[in-house]
Amino acid sequence: MYKVMSAEMKKMVSKPGIYILAILLALILVLGVFIYRPTIYEDTSVNIQGNTVLDVYSRFYAGSNSGFKAEADDSIIDATNSINLYTTNGTTYEEYIDSLYSIFENNFSAYRNCAYDSSSTTNINLNRTALLNSLNNLNTAITTGINNAQNGSYTILSTNRNYNQYEDAYEQMNEIFSVEVDENNRAQIADICKDYEDNYQDNFTTALNNFKYPTLSEEFINNYTANEEGTRYNTINDRMQIILDDIYELRDFAQVDTNVNQNINSKNEMLRLINLYINTAKTYTNLVKYELLSNAFATVSTAEQLDLIYLSNESEYDANSFLIRYTYLFENNKTEDDYAHPLTIGVTSNHETNAYDYAYFILRLFSFVIIVYAVMAACHSIAGELKEGSMRYLAIRPVSRTKLFFGKFSAILLMSAIMIIFSAVVALCVGGAVYGFESLTILTIFNGTTAITMHPIVMLLLYLISLFLELTVYASIAMLLSCLFKSDLFAVTIMLVLYLLNILLPIFAGGINSWLAFYPFSHISLYSLFGSSNYALADNFLNVLLGAKVYAGTNIGLTIFIIVLFIAIANIIGSAVFKKKEL
């Protein structure tokens, strides 16, 4: 088989295809420098003007609404309120809605009874006012829950259909109960009440019950709402206070020290601490947000998730990945800015572009070319040589057809691997010369379950491995088609259509948990399992086209299984067909 592979390698080198590939790489490298315009990962540091430490401090602590401290504290308060919205006056949000509905029902009973007793018109209208107030209180609670969900608190989950059903019932009820009663229409009360019971009551009750109320786990409640020391909530407050104490100490020192150089050093330290304070607040706010979201996902099935309006931009996989990321930052007393993000198409991993971002961008573009090259080479390896007649000369040699098949296949993979490595080295060198190699350590979430820190070069290697495995899948299927059909052009056409479908279908699919989750080719990228999909920009066309995607149910086991299955089945069937093929 080694001799077959060597002969195939020489044959591939002698053909113009490999040199066209090299020229395309050079063009992509040159054009990449001009077209590479990623969104710069937002620098969350603040720039506070001031000549002294006291000037900087006054801007940090300026008033209740304008100071940077107030903004950071509001972030923490919003996160805390997101938790508190689950409980009102000691009851859960669901119990609170039920209690308001119970009050409304009691007021309705009192209003209905007015139709059968001798209540005065004034008393009837007082009951009607109380009924409308209880209805409006219930509506306010529901609307607040909807607004909080839209703002990211995720206190209530529902669908457009359910909310529209509730809204219609509320508007109809509000209309019929708004009829003022006088001596001339007392009898109308009974008709109004009967109209509600016959036409609106069931709809209104059903609409309320259709809302999904995420149930917080006992562990979550203990982490954030318990008063005992050691809870996450107390740890957050303690860490924020430690930073504040250092800021106060610098302020006090600046009040008595007039040394200019010392003051400048203190100012720089003050800026560092202020940024740490703000970034710490943001980190903990995100921790709460995604833990709330994780609890929300736990209460609904995958089928229901497809219909959720407020979680349409977050898959369960991505939400869990973010939660694990912020939990890791919390447990290690770090902030978001202490680590780089995974390499993606649309967004830089750091606050500035570096060689690794550029190299990944170039390799993603070049992956089109190299996969197409491997597919064309595989389709030609059997069907093309049969059509040309050169396969007969190989068949008369003392080499089994199995060795012949796998020798050709191995040569294609080896040449592809050489091109992948070569292009990666060249892209990295060009990127280093243009952008530099400076980068933070990347914090990525593997398989949506495990936080891992790694150097960017390691992540780039992971992508190369993922690309090679993906290429192997396509090459295996191309070899099978090359054995099944007499025309290499027909085999190439089928493979290119399949490959383009795999690239273009996500653009037209509706949502990350779409039916594409059941399309096997959606699950052949190992790289997507290293967190890059979390930082993709949906409005960036190149990222939509080339970005790593994670679909519902994706995990490392499923991905490896599908990759192995494709390669094994294609090669087993392909070699068996080739053995029996008439040459």
C-alpha positions as CSV (number, residue, x, y, z in Angstrom):
1,M,0.0,0.0,0.0
2,Y,2.9,2.3,0.7
3,K,4.1,2.0,-2.9
4,V,0.6,2.8,-4.2
5,M,0.5,5.8,-1.9
6,S,3.9,7.0,-3.0
7,A,3.0,6.6,-6.7
8,E,-0.2,8.5,-6.1
9,M,1.6,11.4,-4.3
10,K,4.0,11.7,-7.3
11,K,1.1,11.7,-9.7
12,M,-0.7,14.5,-7.7
13,V,2.5,16.6,-7.5
14,S,3.0,16.3,-11.3
15,K,-0.5,17.6,-12.0
16,P,-1.4,21.3,-12.1
17,G,-4.1,21.0,-9.5
18,I,-1.6,21.3,-6.6
19,Y,0.0,24.4,-8.0
20,I,-3.4,26.0,-8.6
21,L,-4.1,25.3,-5.0
22,A,-0.9,27.0,-3.9
23,I,-1.7,30.1,-6.1
24,L,-5.2,30.3,-4.6
25,L,-3.7,30.2,-1.1
26,A,-1.4,33.1,-2.0
27,L,-4.3,35.1,-3.4
28,I,-6.4,34.4,-0.3
29,L,-3.5,35.5,1.9
30,V,-3.1,38.8,0.0
31,L,-6.8,39.5,-0.2
32,G,-7.3,38.5,3.4
33,V,-5.2,41.4,4.6
34,F,-7.6,43.8,2.8
35,I,-11.0,42.1,3.4
36,Y,-10.3,41.1,7.0
37,R,-12.3,43.6,9.0
38,P,-13.6,41.8,12.1
39,T,-15.6,43.4,14.9
40,I,-13.3,44.3,17.6
41,Y,-14.2,42.6,20.9
42,E,-15.4,45.4,23.1
43,D,-13.0,46.8,25.5
44,T,-15.0,47.2,28.7
45,S,-12.4,49.4,30.4
46,V,-13.4,53.0,31.2
47,N,-11.4,56.0,30.4
48,I,-11.9,58.6,33.2
49,Q,-10.5,62.1,32.7
50,G,-8.8,63.7,35.7
51,N,-5.5,65.1,36.8
52,T,-5.4,63.7,40.3
53,V,-6.6,60.6,42.1
54,L,-9.4,62.7,43.7
55,D,-10.6,63.8,40.2
56,V,-10.7,60.2,39.0
57,Y,-12.5,59.1,42.2
58,S,-15.1,61.9,42.0
59,R,-16.0,60.7,38.5
60,F,-16.2,57.1,39.7
61,Y,-18.4,58.0,42.6
62,A,-20.3,61.0,41.1
63,G,-23.9,61.0,42.3
64,S,-26.4,58.2,42.3
65,N,-27.1,58.2,38.6
66,S,-24.0,59.4,36.8
67,G,-21.0,57.7,38.5
68,F,-19.3,54.6,37.2
69,K,-19.8,53.0,40.6
70,A,-23.6,53.6,40.3
71,E,-23.6,52.0,36.9
72,A,-21.7,49.0,38.1
73,D,-23.9,48.7,41.2
74,D,-27.0,49.0,39.1
75,S,-25.8,46.0,37.1
76,I,-25.6,44.0,40.3
77,I,-28.9,45.3,41.5
78,D,-30.6,44.3,38.2
79,A,-29.2,40.8,38.5
80,T,-30.5,40.6,42.1
81,N,-33.9,41.9,41.0
82,S,-33.9,39.2,38.4
83,I,-33.7,36.7,41.3
84,N,-36.2,38.6,43.5
85,L,-38.8,38.6,40.7
86,Y,-39.2,34.9,41.3
87,T,-40.4,35.8,44.8
88,T,-42.8,38.6,45.8
89,N,-43.7,39.0,49.5
90,G,-42.3,35.6,50.3
91,T,-44.1,33.7,47.5
92,T,-42.9,32.4,44.2
93,Y,-43.8,34.3,41.0
94,E,-46.3,31.6,40.0
95,E,-47.9,31.7,43.5
96,Y,-48.1,35.5,43.2
97,I,-49.9,35.3,39.9
98,D,-52.3,32.7,41.3
99,S,-53.0,34.9,44.4
100,L,-53.8,37.9,42.1
101,Y,-56.1,35.7,40.0
102,S,-57.8,34.5,43.2
103,I,-58.4,38.1,44.3
104,F,-59.8,38.9,40.8
105,E,-62.2,35.9,41.1
106,N,-63.3,37.0,44.6
107,N,-64.0,40.5,43.3
108,F,-65.9,39.0,40.3
109,S,-68.1,36.9,42.7
110,A,-68.9,40.0,44.7
111,Y,-69.8,41.9,41.6
112,R,-71.9,39.1,40.3
113,N,-73.8,38.8,43.6
114,C,-74.8,42.5,43.2
115,A,-77.2,41.4,40.4
116,Y,-79.2,39.2,42.8
117,D,-79.4,41.5,45.9
118,S,-80.6,45.0,46.5
119,S,-77.2,46.7,46.4
120,S,-77.2,50.3,45.5
121,T,-75.9,51.5,42.2
122,T,-73.0,53.1,44.1
123,N,-72.1,49.8,45.7
124,I,-72.3,48.0,42.4
125,N,-69.9,50.5,40.8
126,L,-67.5,50.2,43.8
127,N,-67.4,46.5,43.3
128,R,-66.9,47.0,39.6
129,T,-64.0,49.4,40.3
130,A,-62.4,46.8,42.7
131,L,-62.9,44.1,40.0
132,L,-61.2,46.3,37.3
133,N,-58.4,47.1,39.7
134,S,-57.7,43.5,40.5
135,L,-57.8,42.7,36.7
136,N,-55.3,45.4,36.0
137,N,-53.1,44.3,38.9
138,L,-53.0,40.8,37.4
139,N,-52.3,42.3,33.9
140,T,-49.5,44.4,35.3
141,A,-47.8,41.4,36.9
142,I,-48.0,39.4,33.7
143,T,-46.8,42.4,31.6
144,T,-43.9,43.0,34.0
145,G,-42.9,39.3,33.6
146,I,-43.0,39.6,29.8
147,N,-41.0,42.8,29.9
148,N,-38.4,41.3,32.3
149,A,-38.1,38.3,29.9
150,Q,-37.5,40.6,27.0
151,N,-34.9,42.6,29.0
152,G,-33.0,39.4,29.8
153,S,-34.3,38.5,33.3
154,Y,-36.0,35.4,31.9
155,T,-38.6,35.4,34.7
156,I,-41.3,34.1,32.5
157,L,-41.3,31.9,29.4
158,S,-44.1,31.7,26.9
159,T,-44.9,31.8,23.3
160,N,-46.4,34.5,21.0
161,R,-49.5,32.3,20.7
162,N,-50.1,32.0,24.4
163,Y,-49.5,35.7,25.1
164,N,-51.8,36.8,22.3
165,Q,-54.5,34.5,23.7
166,Y,-54.1,36.0,27.1
167,E,-54.0,39.6,25.7
168,D,-57.2,39.0,23.7
169,A,-59.0,37.6,26.7
170,Y,-57.8,40.5,28.9
171,E,-58.9,43.2,26.4
172,Q,-62.4,41.6,26.0
173,M,-62.8,41.3,29.8
174,N,-61.6,44.9,30.4
175,E,-64.2,46.1,27.8
176,I,-67.2,44.3,29.3
177,F,-66.4,45.1,32.9
178,S,-65.9,48.7,32.1
179,V,-69.6,49.3,31.5
180,E,-70.8,51.7,34.2
181,V,-74.0,50.7,36.0
182,D,-76.9,53.0,36.7
183,E,-80.6,52.6,37.6
184,N,-81.5,51.9,34.0
185,N,-79.1,49.0,33.3
186,R,-78.9,47.2,36.7
187,A,-80.1,44.0,35.0
188,Q,-77.2,44.2,32.6
189,I,-74.8,43.1,35.4
190,A,-76.2,39.5,35.2
191,D,-75.7,39.5,31.4
192,I,-72.2,40.8,31.7
193,C,-71.2,38.2,34.3
194,K,-72.9,35.4,32.3
195,D,-71.0,36.6,29.2
196,Y,-67.7,36.4,31.1
197,E,-68.5,32.9,32.4
198,D,-69.7,31.6,29.1
199,N,-67.1,33.2,26.7
200,Y,-64.0,34.5,28.5
201,Q,-63.4,32.7,31.8
202,D,-62.0,29.5,30.3
203,N,-59.9,31.3,27.8
204,F,-58.4,33.6,30.4
205,T,-57.7,30.7,32.8
206,T,-56.1,28.6,30.0
207,A,-54.0,31.5,28.8
208,L,-52.6,32.1,32.3
209,N,-51.8,28.4,32.8
210,N,-50.0,28.2,29.5
211,F,-47.3,30.5,30.7
212,K,-44.1,28.6,31.8
213,Y,-42.8,29.7,35.2
214,P,-39.2,28.5,35.6
215,T,-38.7,26.8,39.0
216,L,-35.5,27.8,40.7
217,S,-33.5,24.9,42.1
218,E,-32.9,24.8,45.8
219,E,-29.2,25.1,45.2
220,F,-29.7,28.3,43.2
221,I,-31.9,29.8,45.9
222,N,-29.3,29.0,48.6
223,N,-26.5,30.4,46.5
224,Y,-28.1,33.8,46.1
225,T,-31.0,34.4,48.5
226,A,-29.7,32.9,51.8
227,N,-28.4,35.3,54.4
228,E,-25.7,32.9,55.7
229,E,-22.1,33.7,55.0
230,G,-20.5,31.8,52.2
231,T,-23.2,32.2,49.6
232,R,-22.4,33.5,46.2
233,Y,-24.4,36.6,46.8
234,N,-22.3,37.4,49.9
235,T,-19.1,36.5,48.1
236,I,-20.0,38.9,45.3
237,N,-20.6,41.7,47.8
238,D,-17.4,40.9,49.7
239,R,-15.2,40.9,46.6
240,M,-16.8,44.2,45.4
241,Q,-16.2,45.7,48.9
242,I,-12.5,44.6,48.9
243,I,-12.0,46.5,45.6
244,L,-13.9,49.5,47.0
245,D,-11.7,49.6,50.2
246,D,-8.6,49.7,48.0
247,I,-10.1,52.6,46.1
248,Y,-11.0,54.4,49.3
249,E,-7.5,53.9,50.6
250,L,-6.0,55.5,47.5
251,R,-8.4,58.4,47.8
252,D,-7.4,59.0,51.4
253,F,-3.7,58.7,50.5
254,A,-4.1,61.3,47.7
255,Q,-5.7,63.8,50.1
256,V,-2.5,64.0,52.2
257,D,0.1,63.3,49.6
258,T,1.3,66.1,47.2
259,N,4.0,64.2,45.4
260,V,3.3,64.6,41.7
261,N,4.9,61.3,40.6
262,Q,3.3,59.4,43.4
263,N,0.0,60.9,42.5
264,I,0.3,59.8,38.9
265,N,1.1,56.2,40.0
266,S,-1.9,56.3,42.3
267,K,-4.1,57.6,39.5
268,N,-3.1,54.6,37.3
269,E,-3.8,52.2,40.1
270,M,-7.1,53.9,40.7
271,L,-8.1,53.4,37.1
272,R,-7.1,49.8,37.3
273,L,-9.2,49.2,40.4
274,I,-12.2,51.1,38.9
275,N,-12.0,48.9,35.8
276,L,-11.7,45.8,38.0
277,Y,-14.8,46.9,40.0
278,I,-16.9,47.4,36.8
279,N,-15.7,44.2,35.2
280,T,-16.4,42.3,38.4
281,A,-19.9,43.6,38.5
282,K,-20.5,42.6,34.8
283,T,-19.0,39.2,35.4
284,Y,-21.3,38.5,38.3
285,T,-24.4,39.9,36.5
286,N,-23.8,37.6,33.6
287,L,-23.3,34.7,36.1
288,V,-26.8,35.3,37.5
289,K,-28.3,35.9,34.1
290,Y,-27.1,32.6,32.7
291,E,-27.9,30.6,35.8
292,L,-31.5,31.9,35.6
293,L,-31.5,30.9,31.9
294,S,-30.2,27.5,32.8
295,N,-33.0,27.0,35.3
296,A,-35.5,28.2,32.7
297,F,-34.3,25.6,30.2
298,A,-34.7,22.9,32.8
299,T,-38.4,23.5,33.0
300,V,-39.2,23.0,29.3
301,S,-38.7,20.3,26.8
302,T,-36.7,20.7,23.6
303,A,-39.9,20.7,21.5
304,E,-41.2,23.6,23.6
305,Q,-37.9,25.5,23.2
306,L,-38.4,25.7,19.5
307,D,-41.5,27.8,20.1
308,L,-40.1,30.1,22.8
309,I,-39.9,33.7,21.8
310,Y,-37.6,35.0,24.5
311,L,-34.9,32.4,24.1
312,S,-34.7,32.4,20.3
313,N,-31.1,33.7,20.4
314,E,-29.9,31.3,23.0
315,S,-29.7,27.5,22.6
316,E,-29.5,25.4,25.7
317,Y,-26.0,24.4,24.7
318,D,-24.8,28.0,24.4
319,A,-26.6,29.1,27.6
320,N,-24.9,26.3,29.5
321,S,-21.6,27.2,28.0
322,F,-21.9,30.8,29.1
323,L,-23.0,29.7,32.6
324,I,-20.0,27.4,33.0
325,R,-17.7,30.2,31.8
326,Y,-19.0,32.7,34.3
327,T,-19.0,30.1,37.1
328,Y,-15.3,29.4,36.3
329,L,-14.6,33.2,36.5
330,F,-16.4,33.4,39.8
331,E,-14.7,30.4,41.3
332,N,-11.3,31.7,40.2
333,N,-12.0,35.3,41.2
334,K,-11.4,36.5,37.6
335,T,-13.3,38.8,35.2
336,E,-14.2,38.6,31.6
337,D,-11.2,40.6,30.5
338,D,-8.7,38.3,32.1
339,Y,-9.1,35.8,29.2
340,A,-9.4,35.9,25.4
341,H,-12.4,34.4,23.6
342,P,-12.3,31.4,21.3
343,L,-11.2,32.1,17.7
344,T,-14.2,33.1,15.5
345,I,-14.8,34.6,12.1
346,G,-16.7,37.8,13.0
347,V,-15.2,38.9,16.3
348,T,-11.6,39.2,17.5
349,S,-10.6,37.1,20.5
350,N,-9.0,40.1,22.2
351,H,-9.5,43.8,22.2
352,E,-7.1,44.0,19.2
353,T,-6.6,41.8,16.2
354,N,-3.8,39.3,16.4
355,A,-2.1,36.7,14.2
356,Y,-4.3,33.9,15.5
357,D,-7.5,35.7,14.6
358,Y,-6.2,36.4,11.1
359,A,-4.8,32.8,10.6
360,Y,-8.2,31.3,11.6
361,F,-10.0,33.6,9.2
362,I,-7.6,32.7,6.3
363,L,-7.9,29.0,7.1
364,R,-11.7,29.1,7.1
365,L,-11.6,30.7,3.7
366,F,-9.0,28.3,2.4
367,S,-10.9,25.3,3.8
368,F,-13.4,25.8,0.9
369,V,-10.6,25.3,-1.6
370,I,-8.8,22.4,0.1
371,I,-12.0,20.4,0.7
372,V,-13.0,20.9,-3.0
373,Y,-9.5,19.8,-4.0
374,A,-9.7,16.7,-1.9
375,V,-13.2,15.9,-3.2
376,M,-12.2,16.3,-6.8
377,A,-9.0,14.2,-6.3
378,A,-11.1,11.4,-4.6
379,C,-13.7,11.4,-7.3
380,H,-11.1,11.2,-10.0
381,S,-9.0,8.5,-8.3
382,I,-11.2,5.6,-9.4
383,A,-13.9,6.8,-11.9
384,G,-11.5,9.2,-13.6
385,E,-8.8,6.6,-14.1
386,L,-11.3,4.0,-15.2
387,K,-12.5,6.5,-17.9
388,E,-8.9,7.2,-19.0
389,G,-8.0,3.5,-19.0
390,S,-5.0,3.9,-16.6
391,M,-6.7,1.8,-14.0
392,R,-6.1,-1.3,-16.0
393,Y,-2.3,-0.9,-15.8
394,L,-2.5,-0.6,-12.0
395,A,-4.7,-3.7,-11.8
396,I,-2.2,-6.0,-13.5
397,R,0.4,-5.2,-10.8
398,P,0.7,-7.6,-7.8
399,V,-1.3,-5.3,-5.5
400,S,-4.7,-6.2,-4.1
401,R,-7.6,-3.9,-4.9
402,T,-8.1,-3.2,-1.2
403,K,-4.5,-1.9,-1.0
404,L,-5.0,0.0,-4.2
405,F,-8.2,1.7,-2.9
406,F,-6.7,2.6,0.5
407,G,-3.4,3.6,-1.0
408,K,-5.1,6.2,-3.2
409,F,-7.3,7.4,-0.3
410,S,-4.2,7.7,2.0
411,A,-2.4,9.7,-0.6
412,I,-5.3,12.2,-0.9
413,L,-5.4,12.6,2.9
414,L,-1.6,13.0,3.2
415,M,-1.5,15.6,0.5
416,S,-4.4,17.4,2.1
417,A,-2.8,17.3,5.5
418,I,0.4,18.8,4.1
419,M,-1.5,21.6,2.4
420,I,-3.4,22.3,5.7
421,I,-0.3,22.5,7.7
422,F,1.6,24.6,5.1
423,S,-1.3,27.1,4.8
424,A,-1.6,27.4,8.6
425,V,2.1,28.1,9.0
426,V,2.1,30.7,6.2
427,A,-1.1,32.4,7.4
428,L,0.3,32.5,11.0
429,C,3.5,34.1,9.8
430,V,1.7,36.7,7.6
431,G,-0.7,37.4,10.5
432,G,2.2,37.8,12.9
433,A,4.0,40.3,10.6
434,V,0.8,42.4,10.1
435,Y,-0.9,42.2,13.5
436,G,1.6,40.7,16.0
437,F,1.3,37.6,18.2
438,E,0.2,39.3,21.5
439,S,-2.8,37.5,23.0
440,L,-4.3,36.5,26.3
441,T,-4.9,32.9,27.2
442,I,-8.2,31.6,25.7
443,L,-10.9,30.4,28.1
444,T,-13.1,28.0,26.1
445,I,-15.9,25.7,27.1
446,F,-15.5,22.2,25.7
447,N,-18.6,20.2,24.8
448,G,-20.7,22.8,26.7
449,T,-19.7,21.2,30.0
450,T,-16.0,21.9,30.8
451,A,-14.0,25.1,31.1
452,I,-10.5,24.8,29.6
453,T,-7.8,27.5,29.3
454,M,-5.4,27.2,26.4
455,H,-2.9,29.1,24.3
456,P,-4.3,30.4,21.0
457,I,-1.9,28.2,19.1
458,V,-3.5,25.2,20.7
459,M,-6.9,26.3,19.7
460,L,-5.6,26.8,16.1
461,L,-4.3,23.2,16.2
462,L,-7.7,22.0,17.3
463,Y,-9.3,23.7,14.4
464,L,-6.7,22.1,12.0
465,I,-7.6,18.7,13.4
466,S,-11.3,19.4,13.1
467,L,-10.8,20.6,9.5
468,F,-8.8,17.4,8.6
469,L,-11.5,15.1,10.0
470,E,-14.2,17.0,8.2
471,L,-12.2,16.8,5.0
472,T,-11.7,13.0,5.6
473,V,-15.5,12.6,5.8
474,Y,-16.1,14.3,2.4
475,A,-13.1,12.5,0.8
476,S,-14.5,9.1,2.0
477,I,-17.9,9.8,0.5
478,A,-16.2,11.0,-2.7
479,M,-14.2,7.8,-2.9
480,L,-17.4,5.8,-2.6
481,L,-19.1,7.8,-5.3
482,S,-16.0,7.4,-7.5
483,C,-16.5,3.6,-7.2
484,L,-20.3,3.7,-7.7
485,F,-20.3,5.8,-10.9
486,K,-18.4,5.6,-14.1
487,S,-18.3,9.4,-14.5
488,D,-15.9,11.3,-12.2
489,L,-17.7,14.5,-13.3
490,F,-21.0,13.2,-12.0
491,A,-19.4,12.1,-8.7
492,V,-17.8,15.5,-8.3
493,T,-21.1,17.3,-9.0
494,I,-23.0,15.2,-6.4
495,M,-20.3,15.9,-3.8
496,L,-20.1,19.7,-4.5
497,V,-23.9,20.0,-4.2
498,L,-23.7,18.1,-0.9
499,Y,-20.9,20.3,0.4
500,L,-22.6,23.5,-0.7
501,L,-25.9,22.4,0.9
502,N,-24.0,21.8,4.1
503,I,-22.7,25.4,4.0
504,L,-25.8,27.2,2.8
505,L,-28.6,25.4,4.6
506,P,-27.9,27.1,8.0
507,I,-28.4,30.5,6.3
508,F,-32.0,29.6,5.4
509,A,-32.8,27.6,8.5
510,G,-34.9,29.3,11.1
511,G,-33.1,29.2,14.5
512,I,-30.3,27.3,16.0
513,N,-32.6,24.4,17.2
514,S,-34.0,23.9,13.8
515,W,-34.6,20.7,11.8
516,L,-30.9,20.9,10.8
517,A,-30.2,19.2,14.1
518,F,-31.3,16.0,12.4
519,Y,-29.1,16.6,9.3
520,P,-26.0,14.4,10.0
521,F,-23.6,16.7,8.2
522,S,-24.5,19.4,10.8
523,H,-22.5,17.3,13.3
524,I,-19.1,16.7,11.8
525,S,-17.2,19.7,13.2
526,L,-15.3,19.1,16.4
527,Y,-14.2,22.7,16.5
528,S,-17.8,23.9,17.1
529,L,-17.6,22.1,20.4
530,F,-14.9,24.4,21.7
531,G,-17.0,27.5,22.3
532,S,-16.5,29.5,19.2
533,S,-20.2,29.5,18.3
534,N,-20.9,31.4,21.5
535,Y,-19.2,34.5,20.2
536,A,-20.4,34.5,16.6
537,L,-22.1,37.6,15.2
538,A,-25.5,36.7,13.7
539,D,-25.4,39.9,11.5
540,N,-22.0,39.1,10.0
541,F,-22.5,37.3,6.6
542,L,-19.1,35.6,6.6
543,N,-19.7,34.3,10.1
544,V,-23.2,33.0,9.2
545,L,-21.6,31.3,6.2
546,L,-18.4,30.0,7.8
547,G,-18.9,30.3,11.6
548,A,-18.9,27.2,13.8
549,K,-22.4,26.2,14.6
550,V,-23.9,24.0,17.3
551,Y,-27.3,22.5,16.8
552,A,-29.7,21.0,19.3
553,G,-28.4,17.7,20.8
554,T,-24.8,18.3,19.6
555,N,-22.1,16.8,21.9
556,I,-18.7,15.3,21.5
557,G,-20.0,11.7,21.6
558,L,-22.5,12.3,18.7
559,T,-20.0,14.2,16.7
560,I,-17.3,11.5,16.9
561,F,-19.9,8.8,16.3
562,I,-21.1,10.5,13.1
563,I,-17.6,11.2,11.8
564,V,-16.4,7.6,12.4
565,L,-19.7,6.2,10.9
566,F,-19.3,8.2,7.7
567,I,-15.7,7.3,7.2
568,A,-16.1,3.6,8.1
569,I,-19.3,3.0,6.0
570,A,-18.0,4.9,3.0
571,N,-14.7,3.2,3.0
572,I,-16.0,-0.3,3.7
573,I,-18.7,-0.1,0.9
574,G,-16.3,1.8,-1.4
575,S,-13.5,-0.9,-1.2
576,A,-16.1,-3.7,-1.5
577,V,-17.6,-2.1,-4.7
578,F,-14.1,-1.5,-6.1
579,K,-13.1,-5.2,-5.5
580,K,-16.0,-6.3,-7.7
581,K,-15.8,-3.5,-10.3
582,E,-15.0,-4.5,-13.8
583,L,-11.9,-2.7,-14.9
